[in-house]
Amino acid sequence: MKSSLLLHPLIQLFMTRFREFIRTPEAVFWSYVFPLVMMIALGLAFRSEPVRAVAVTIQQGTGAADAEAALKKDPMFLISKGTEAECRQRLRSGKTELVVTAVQNGEALSWKFLYDPTRPGSVSARDSVNDALQRAAGRVDRVATEDVTVIEPGSRYIDFLVPGLIGMGLLGGGIWGVGYAIVDMRIRQVLKRFLGTPMKKHHFVAAMMASRIVFMIPEIIVILILAKLMFGVTSHGGYASIAAIVILGAMEFASIGLLIASRARTLEAVAGLMNLAMVPMWIGSGIFFSSERFPEIVQPVIRILPLTPVIASLRQVMQEGAGVLQIAPDLALMFAWAVGTFLIALRIFRWD
């Protein structure tokens, strides 16, 4: 009984895909090593740090000494001085965030700020410097305020990034792992040989899908463990919901990979089709930055991209502690993509 089960076509096809995968170093690298390298590199590059000092340049002239005296009271400001030409050069080259110029209006002294409004650092520098100068001139806050700072997992960039990298891994592993492998088999006439065996067509398709799901599980587990150990990333919604998202996402992208490879007959053709499918998701689905940055007019299109509900639901679970009911719309969209593309692929799939 046990030996007959092991000889089942589905099991044999699955084991064949497993052996092919582990004997291909580049496939192992892109599936397991690359996402980890991305997480570590970006996690270190955008790690939480104290607010950096603000570079401010004071233009030489009347009132420059008053501005320097007022700003030197706060160690947050890195102060330099220069002529008008030197100040503009420092601003243009990014060596300073803000240029402060004193303007004499009779007996009164006012301040002129020169900065680039498209640079967030310059805008915040303008507000901070203006506040310091106004306080030095005697301004008093009419309403008392209290600052309460919170630093905890969930609010950092690495907490935002890890769900995006998990989604990117599911996307690449599903589409490339299934699509590229099938076209390679078609080119080598392996698919035709399979048709001459007792294997049924649905056995082959099921084995391809199952192998991708199984291959993805260790990758996601390793990412989550290293993210926890190195950066303290946690899931506020537990890990059962993450498992459901990962399994459904792996099925979704494996089905899309199957659809892409259903008719392609060369590696160049399938590579072009896969890039055509993946690039819009890389850009729009919010792997490295929020998809809400795009204009409202394109948001309906972004929301229905296959990768968008995967990343959105992962972030809701890990950062917001959402449960299955809260992410049900995203799960439904993922299920629709998985089933829809799978059925179309089965109908148009060619074996030669």
C-alpha positions as CSV (number, residue, x, y, z in Angstrom):
1,M,0.0,0.0,0.0
2,K,2.8,2.4,1.0
3,S,4.9,1.6,-2.1
4,S,1.9,2.0,-4.4
5,L,1.2,5.4,-2.9
6,L,4.8,6.4,-3.5
7,L,4.5,5.3,-7.1
8,H,1.5,7.4,-7.8
9,P,2.1,9.8,-10.7
10,L,1.3,12.8,-8.6
11,I,4.0,11.9,-6.0
12,Q,6.5,11.0,-8.6
13,L,6.0,14.2,-10.5
14,F,6.3,16.2,-7.3
15,M,9.6,14.4,-6.4
16,T,10.9,15.1,-9.9
17,R,10.2,18.8,-9.5
18,F,11.8,18.8,-6.1
19,R,15.0,17.2,-7.4
20,E,15.2,19.6,-10.3
21,F,14.9,22.5,-8.0
22,I,17.5,21.6,-5.4
23,R,20.0,20.7,-8.2
24,T,19.7,24.2,-9.7
25,P,21.8,26.5,-7.5
26,E,20.5,29.7,-9.3
27,A,16.9,28.7,-8.5
28,V,17.7,28.1,-4.9
29,F,19.6,31.5,-4.7
30,W,16.7,33.6,-6.2
31,S,14.1,31.8,-4.2
32,Y,15.7,31.7,-0.8
33,V,18.9,33.8,-0.6
34,F,17.9,36.9,-2.6
35,P,14.9,37.8,-0.5
36,L,16.9,37.5,2.7
37,V,19.7,39.7,1.3
38,M,17.1,42.3,0.3
39,M,15.6,42.3,3.8
40,I,18.9,42.6,5.6
41,A,20.3,45.3,3.3
42,L,17.2,47.4,3.3
43,G,16.6,46.8,7.0
44,L,20.0,48.1,7.8
45,A,19.8,51.0,5.4
46,F,16.4,52.2,6.8
47,R,16.9,51.1,10.4
48,S,15.4,53.3,13.1
49,E,17.8,56.0,14.2
50,P,17.6,59.3,16.2
51,V,16.6,62.4,14.3
52,R,19.7,63.6,12.5
53,A,21.0,67.1,12.8
54,V,19.7,69.8,10.5
55,A,22.2,71.6,8.3
56,V,21.3,75.3,8.2
57,T,23.3,78.1,6.4
58,I,23.0,81.7,7.5
59,Q,23.7,84.3,4.8
60,Q,26.2,86.9,5.9
61,G,25.0,90.4,6.6
62,T,23.0,92.4,9.1
63,G,21.2,90.2,11.6
64,A,23.3,87.0,10.8
65,A,24.8,87.1,14.3
66,D,21.3,87.2,15.9
67,A,20.2,84.2,13.9
68,E,23.4,82.3,14.8
69,A,23.0,83.0,18.5
70,A,19.4,81.9,18.5
71,L,20.0,78.6,16.6
72,K,23.2,77.7,18.5
73,K,21.0,77.1,21.6
74,D,19.7,74.0,20.0
75,P,22.3,71.2,19.2
76,M,19.9,69.9,16.6
77,F,21.2,72.6,14.1
78,L,24.5,72.4,12.2
79,I,25.2,76.0,11.4
80,S,27.4,77.4,8.6
81,K,27.7,80.9,7.1
82,G,28.4,82.2,3.7
83,T,27.8,84.8,1.0
84,E,24.6,84.7,-1.1
85,A,26.3,82.8,-3.9
86,E,27.9,80.4,-1.4
87,C,24.5,79.8,0.3
88,R,22.8,79.0,-3.0
89,Q,25.6,76.7,-4.0
90,R,25.3,74.8,-0.7
91,L,21.5,74.5,-1.1
92,R,21.9,73.4,-4.7
93,S,24.5,70.7,-3.9
94,G,22.4,69.3,-0.9
95,K,25.0,70.4,1.7
96,T,22.4,72.4,3.5
97,E,18.6,72.1,4.0
98,L,17.8,75.7,4.5
99,V,19.3,79.2,4.0
100,V,18.3,81.9,6.5
101,T,18.6,85.6,5.6
102,A,18.0,88.5,7.9
103,V,15.9,91.3,6.3
104,Q,16.0,94.8,7.9
105,N,12.7,96.7,7.7
106,G,13.4,100.0,9.5
107,E,13.9,99.1,13.1
108,A,12.3,95.7,12.7
109,L,14.1,92.5,11.8
110,S,12.5,89.7,9.8
111,W,13.7,86.4,8.4
112,K,13.7,85.0,4.8
113,F,13.9,81.3,4.3
114,L,15.3,79.8,1.1
115,Y,14.6,76.1,0.6
116,D,13.4,73.5,-1.9
117,P,9.8,72.6,-1.1
118,T,10.1,69.2,-2.9
119,R,12.7,68.0,-0.3
120,P,10.9,66.9,2.9
121,G,14.1,67.6,4.9
122,S,14.1,71.2,3.8
123,V,10.4,71.7,4.7
124,S,10.9,70.3,8.2
125,A,14.1,72.3,8.6
126,R,12.2,75.5,7.7
127,D,9.6,74.8,10.4
128,S,12.2,73.9,13.1
129,V,14.3,77.0,12.4
130,N,11.3,79.3,12.3
131,D,10.2,77.9,15.6
132,A,13.6,78.5,17.2
133,L,13.8,82.1,15.9
134,Q,10.3,82.9,17.0
135,R,11.0,81.6,20.5
136,A,14.3,83.6,20.6
137,A,12.2,86.7,19.7
138,G,9.9,86.1,22.7
139,R,7.1,84.0,21.4
140,V,5.2,82.1,24.1
141,D,2.9,79.1,23.4
142,R,-0.6,79.9,24.5
143,V,-1.6,76.3,24.9
144,A,0.4,73.7,26.8
145,T,1.4,70.6,25.0
146,E,3.0,67.3,26.0
147,D,5.1,65.0,23.8
148,V,4.7,61.2,24.3
149,T,7.1,59.2,22.1
150,V,6.5,55.6,21.2
151,I,9.1,53.2,19.6
152,E,7.7,49.7,19.1
153,P,7.6,47.1,16.4
154,G,5.0,47.8,13.8
155,S,5.7,51.4,13.1
156,R,9.2,51.2,11.5
157,Y,10.1,50.9,7.8
158,I,11.4,47.3,8.3
159,D,7.9,46.3,9.7
160,F,6.4,47.8,6.5
161,L,9.1,46.2,4.3
162,V,8.9,42.5,5.4
163,P,5.3,41.9,4.2
164,G,6.3,43.4,0.9
165,L,9.3,41.1,0.5
166,I,7.1,38.1,1.4
167,G,4.7,39.1,-1.3
168,M,7.6,39.7,-3.8
169,G,8.9,36.2,-3.0
170,L,5.5,34.6,-3.6
171,L,5.2,36.5,-6.9
172,G,8.6,35.6,-8.3
173,G,8.6,32.0,-6.9
174,G,5.1,31.3,-8.3
175,I,5.4,32.8,-11.7
176,W,9.0,32.0,-12.5
177,G,9.0,28.7,-10.7
178,V,6.0,27.4,-12.7
179,G,6.1,29.4,-15.9
180,Y,9.8,29.0,-16.7
181,A,9.9,25.3,-15.7
182,I,6.9,24.4,-18.0
183,V,8.3,26.2,-21.0
184,D,11.7,24.6,-20.5
185,M,10.0,21.2,-20.4
186,R,8.1,22.0,-23.6
187,I,11.3,22.9,-25.4
188,R,13.0,19.7,-24.3
189,Q,9.9,17.7,-25.4
190,V,9.5,16.4,-21.8
191,L,5.8,17.3,-21.8
192,K,5.2,15.1,-24.9
193,R,6.9,12.2,-23.2
194,F,4.7,12.7,-20.1
195,L,1.6,12.2,-22.3
196,G,2.9,8.8,-23.2
197,T,2.9,7.7,-19.6
198,P,-0.1,6.6,-17.4
199,M,0.0,10.1,-15.9
200,K,-3.2,12.1,-16.2
201,K,-2.9,15.8,-17.2
202,H,-4.3,17.0,-13.9
203,H,-1.6,15.0,-12.1
204,F,1.1,17.1,-13.8
205,V,-0.7,20.4,-13.2
206,A,-1.3,19.5,-9.5
207,A,2.3,18.5,-9.0
208,M,3.6,21.7,-10.4
209,M,1.3,23.8,-8.2
210,A,1.9,21.7,-5.1
211,S,5.7,21.8,-5.5
212,R,5.7,25.7,-5.6
213,I,3.6,25.9,-2.5
214,V,5.9,23.5,-0.6
215,F,9.0,25.3,-1.9
216,M,7.7,28.7,-0.7
217,I,6.9,27.6,2.9
218,P,10.6,27.3,4.0
219,E,11.4,30.7,2.4
220,I,8.7,32.5,4.3
221,I,9.6,30.8,7.5
222,V,13.2,31.8,7.2
223,I,12.3,35.4,6.4
224,L,10.0,35.7,9.4
225,I,12.6,34.1,11.8
226,L,15.4,36.3,10.6
227,A,13.2,39.4,10.7
228,K,12.3,38.6,14.3
229,L,15.9,37.9,15.4
230,M,17.6,40.7,13.6
231,F,15.1,43.5,13.6
232,G,12.4,42.5,16.2
233,V,9.7,42.3,13.5
234,T,6.6,40.6,15.0
235,S,3.1,39.8,13.8
236,H,0.4,41.5,15.9
237,G,-2.2,39.3,14.3
238,G,-0.5,36.0,14.9
239,Y,0.9,33.6,12.3
240,A,-2.2,31.5,11.4
241,S,-3.5,34.2,9.2
242,I,-0.1,34.7,7.6
243,A,0.0,31.0,6.8
244,A,-3.4,31.2,5.1
245,I,-2.3,34.3,3.1
246,V,1.0,32.6,2.0
247,I,-0.7,29.4,0.9
248,L,-3.4,31.2,-1.0
249,G,-0.9,33.6,-2.5
250,A,1.4,30.8,-3.6
251,M,-1.6,29.1,-5.3
252,E,-2.6,32.4,-7.0
253,F,0.9,33.1,-8.5
254,A,1.4,29.5,-9.5
255,S,-1.9,29.7,-11.4
256,I,-0.8,32.9,-13.1
257,G,2.6,31.3,-14.0
258,L,0.7,28.3,-15.4
259,L,-1.5,30.6,-17.5
260,I,1.5,32.5,-18.8
261,A,3.3,29.3,-19.8
262,S,0.2,27.6,-21.3
263,R,1.0,28.7,-24.9
264,A,4.6,30.1,-24.8
265,R,7.0,27.9,-26.8
266,T,10.4,29.7,-26.2
267,L,12.2,30.9,-23.1
268,E,12.4,34.4,-24.6
269,A,8.6,34.5,-25.1
270,V,7.8,33.3,-21.6
271,A,10.4,35.7,-20.0
272,G,8.8,38.6,-21.8
273,L,5.3,37.6,-20.7
274,M,6.4,37.1,-17.1
275,N,8.0,40.5,-17.0
276,L,5.0,42.1,-18.6
277,A,2.8,40.6,-15.8
278,M,5.2,41.3,-12.9
279,V,6.5,44.8,-13.6
280,P,3.2,46.5,-12.9
281,M,2.9,44.7,-9.6
282,W,6.5,45.5,-8.6
283,I,5.8,49.1,-9.2
284,G,2.2,49.5,-8.1
285,S,1.4,47.0,-5.5
286,G,3.5,48.6,-2.7
287,I,6.5,46.3,-2.1
288,F,8.9,49.1,-1.0
289,F,6.5,52.0,-0.6
290,S,2.8,52.5,-0.1
291,S,0.6,52.1,-3.2
292,E,-1.5,55.1,-1.9
293,R,1.3,57.4,-3.2
294,F,-0.2,56.9,-6.7
295,P,-2.9,59.2,-8.0
296,E,-6.5,58.4,-7.0
297,I,-7.4,57.8,-10.7
298,V,-5.2,54.7,-10.9
299,Q,-6.1,53.3,-7.4
300,P,-8.9,51.0,-8.7
301,V,-6.5,49.3,-11.1
302,I,-3.8,49.0,-8.4
303,R,-6.3,47.4,-6.0
304,I,-7.1,44.5,-8.3
305,L,-3.5,43.7,-9.2
306,P,-2.9,40.1,-7.9
307,L,0.0,41.2,-5.6
308,T,-1.9,44.1,-4.0
309,P,-4.3,42.0,-1.8
310,V,-1.4,39.8,-0.7
311,I,0.8,42.6,0.6
312,A,-2.2,44.6,1.9
313,S,-3.5,41.6,3.9
314,L,0.0,40.7,5.2
315,R,0.5,44.3,6.5
316,Q,-3.0,44.4,8.1
317,V,-2.2,41.2,10.0
318,M,1.4,42.0,10.9
319,Q,1.2,45.7,11.6
320,E,-2.5,46.2,12.6
321,G,-3.3,42.8,14.2
322,A,-6.2,42.2,11.8
323,G,-8.0,38.9,11.9
324,V,-9.4,36.7,9.1
325,L,-12.7,38.6,8.9
326,Q,-10.9,42.0,8.3
327,I,-8.8,40.6,5.5
328,A,-11.7,38.5,3.9
329,P,-12.1,40.9,0.9
330,D,-8.4,40.5,0.1
331,L,-8.6,36.7,0.5
332,A,-11.6,36.6,-1.8
333,L,-9.8,38.6,-4.5
334,M,-6.7,36.3,-4.2
335,F,-9.0,33.2,-4.5
336,A,-10.7,34.7,-7.6
337,W,-7.4,35.3,-9.3
338,A,-6.2,31.8,-8.4
339,V,-9.3,30.0,-9.6
340,G,-9.9,32.2,-12.7
341,T,-6.4,32.0,-14.1
342,F,-6.2,28.2,-13.3
343,L,-9.3,27.4,-15.2
344,I,-8.3,29.5,-18.2
345,A,-4.8,27.9,-18.2
346,L,-6.3,24.4,-18.1
347,R,-8.5,25.2,-21.1
348,I,-5.8,26.7,-23.3
349,F,-2.8,24.7,-22.2
350,R,-0.8,23.0,-25.0
351,W,1.6,20.1,-24.5
352,D,3.7,20.5,-27.6
